[in-house]
Amino acid sequence: MPSSLSPNTSSSVLILCIAFLIMAASVDPLVVGRVIGDVVDMFVPTVSMSVYFDSKHVTNGCEIKPSIAVNAPKVTLTGNMDTLYTLVMTDPDAPSPSEPSMREIVVDIPGGTNPKRGKEVLAYVGPRPPVGIHRYILVLFEQKGPLGLVEQPPSRASFNTRYFARQLDLGLPVATVYFNAQKEPAARRRA
């Protein structure tokens, strides 16, 4: 049976399939870790964001000890310098999943740089899981333009990432990465 697809169409279909597989591979851990669903809606990653605590690279679902995450992580973004981004870090499990808390907000980050080039709205607070395993999620949004003055949330408690994004007209995330942390026994904490 002869194929009804031209060589150009076949190539386009193949490229779309490869792009879908790459997207699925980058989103799947976010679904399994309930980041998509609990914190953000389904999205297609369009920016690469790398996160490091010292030399430890953060990959979706990895474990980071609170003792190495005392200081803000080193975050780098791809993207055009003319595009601005907002970075939100949240703990949807603190003190419980029904009462999430905010860890950090930085706005007006130029693409291709890092959050130090943006405006800090809420300073970084390292993981402090009281009990059990907590997810710490870094969510990157593309801005439509400079945000100007962004008011600090009245409380770190009960922060809702979707509501925050809606208030600032940020749309869906362009990148997200998360890690897990749990309380360390006192004898194992690093200085």
Residue pairs with C-beta under 8 A, 6 or more apart in sequence:
3 10
5 13
23 44
23 45
26 45
27 36
27 42
27 43
27 44
27 45
29 60
29 61
30 36
30 40
30 60
30 176
30 178
31 37
32 61
33 60
33 61
33 135
33 178
34 135
35 60
35 135
35 137
35 176
35 178
36 42
36 43
38 92
38 97
39 90
39 92
39 100
39 137
39 139
39 161
39 162
40 139
40 161
40 162
40 172
40 173
40 176
41 162
41 172
43 172
43 173
43 174
43 176
45 173
45 174
45 175
45 176
46 142
46 174
46 175
47 77
47 78
47 79
47 85
47 111
47 140
47 142
47 174
47 175
48 77
48 78
48 175
49 75
49 76
49 77
49 78
49 138
49 140
49 175
49 176
49 177
50 57
50 75
50 76
51 57
51 58
51 73
51 74
51 75
51 138
51 177
52 58
52 73
52 74
52 75
53 64
53 68
53 69
53 71
53 73
53 74
54 68
56 64
56 68
58 64
58 73
58 138
58 177
58 179
59 177
59 179
60 177
60 178
60 179
61 178
61 179
61 180
62 179
62 180
63 179
63 180
63 181
63 182
64 127
64 136
64 179
64 180
64 181
65 181
65 184
65 188
65 190
66 126
66 127
66 128
66 129
66 181
66 183
66 184
66 189
67 184
67 188
67 189
67 190
68 190
69 126
69 127
69 136
69 181
70 126
71 124
71 126
72 104
72 115
72 124
73 138
74 114
75 87
75 114
75 115
75 138
76 113
76 114
77 85
77 109
77 111
77 112
77 113
77 114
77 140
77 175
78 111
78 112
79 85
79 111
79 112
79 142
80 111
80 112
81 110
81 111
81 112
81 113
82 110
82 111
83 110
83 111
83 142
83 143
84 107
84 108
84 109
84 110
84 111
84 118
84 142
84 143
84 145
84 146
84 147
85 109
85 110
85 111
85 118
85 140
85 141
85 142
85 143
85 174
86 105
86 106
86 107
86 108
86 109
86 118
86 140
86 141
86 143
86 147
86 168
86 170
87 104
87 105
87 106
87 107
87 109
87 115
87 118
87 138
87 139
87 140
87 141
88 102
88 104
88 105
88 138
88 139
88 141
88 161
88 164
88 165
89 102
89 103
89 104
89 105
89 124
89 136
89 137
89 138
89 139
90 100
90 101
90 102
90 103
90 136
90 137
90 139
90 159
90 161
91 100
91 101
91 102
91 103
91 127
91 129
91 134
91 135
91 136
91 137
92 100
92 135
92 137
93 100
93 129
93 132
93 133
93 134
93 135
94 100
94 101
94 128
94 129
94 130
94 134
95 101
95 130
95 157
99 157
99 158
100 157
100 158
100 159
100 160
101 156
101 157
101 158
101 159
102 122
102 153
102 156
102 157
102 159
103 124
103 125
103 126
103 127
103 136
103 156
104 120
104 122
104 123
104 124
104 125
105 120
105 121
105 122
105 150
105 152
105 153
105 164
106 115
106 118
106 119
106 120
106 121
107 118
107 119
107 121
107 143
107 147
107 150
107 168
108 118
108 119
108 143
108 146
108 147
109 115
109 117
109 118
110 117
110 118
119 147
119 150
121 150
121 151
121 152
122 152
122 153
122 156
125 156
127 134
127 136
127 181
129 181
129 182
129 183
130 183
131 183
132 182
133 180
133 181
133 182
134 180
134 181
134 182
135 178
135 179
135 180
136 178
136 179
136 180
136 181
137 161
137 176
137 177
137 178
138 176
138 177
138 178
139 161
139 173
139 175
139 176
140 173
140 174
140 175
140 176
141 165
141 168
141 170
141 171
141 172
141 173
141 174
142 170
142 171
142 174
143 168
143 170
144 169
144 170
147 168
150 168
153 159
153 164
164 170
165 171
165 172
165 173
